Amino acid sequence: DDTTVVGLISGGDKAAYRDEVLKLSEWCFANYLALNISKTKEMVIDYRRHRADHTPLFINGYCVERVSTFKFLGTHIAEDLSWSANTSAVVKKTQQRLHFLRVLRKNSLEEKLLVAFYRSTIKSVLAYCITVRYAVCSAADRRALQRVIKTAQKIIGCPLPSLEDISSSRCLLQSQENNQRPLPSWTVPVQPPALW
């Protein structure tokens, strides 16, 4: 359904990148698939001090829209690789869900059920992709996300894990899971045969 092409432009040579896009277009045509150019987006991440203007990308004669942020697998990615756009989207989504938490509280739902609602609808949004973004997001982004947790604490009336605690526990859990996975066969050292 959705396809992503990632290309590296080095030394100002865009030929390899444009060739990949052309190959994708040809593959789609050969397999009776249509690329919807109006839904196709291009994002350029450029780390150079003096950014050059990039020529527009054309597919089948149609110009592809260039965007500064892009939503990929539920995460907003910005061309400067900051997490502010993603944080704003997460805060907006959780604020909407805090409204329902308030409604449940006003209807005298017990604390245990309020916490369950918080964990399933708010904490899950806050924790999504946290092992990647928490360490690199700005202090302002962290404060904005922590405010959501503090608001939920006030509504529910009991302490909740902080954003840092959520991040630490998720990172620890992920590292434990990674340690329990068997290594691929090509990474396991092979014992040399005995010579005698």
Secondary structure by P-SEA (a helix, b strand, c coil): cbbbbbbbbccccaaaaaaaaaaaaaaaaaaccccccccbbbbbbbcccccccccccccccbbbbbbcccccccccccccccaaaaaaaaaaaaaaaaaaaaaaaaacccaaaaaaaaaaccccccccccccccccccaaaaaaaaaaaaaaaaaaccccccaaaaaaaaaaaaaaaaaacccccccbbbbccccc
